[in-house]
């Protein structure tokens, strides 16, 4: 069997990219980025402050992890929101409006792994397991 056109051109096997979403000055995001870099894991960083929240992905994130996990109700951004606005966040549509206007209410980091799964937060063991699953051998 002939090698694929990519292999014929000498390109390495292309793997789906890991995308880490967050804000650069968040300590947990910094830890996650450092861990990925120190373990030579290729990833893309999506800065919510510069690039905004990808509204096309929000419905899937909400469906996958749920509003209670996605929204950081203990963080300073949430606490600064008007009580009526906080109370209005009851479903995906109302949450989307608040999240787009206040990207820092998203718990960080949000990671879209190469296999399509999404996790929130940074735990070294979780990242090590995810990387092992996506790059066996």
Buried (B, 14 or more C-beta within 10 A) or exposed (E): EEEEEEEEEEEEEEEEEBBBBBBEEBEBBBBBBEBBEEEEBEBEBBBBEEEEBBEEBBEEBBEBBEBEBBBBBEBEBBEEBEEEBBEBBEEBEBBBEBBEEBBBBBBBBBBBBBEEEBBBBBEEEEBEEBBEEBEEE
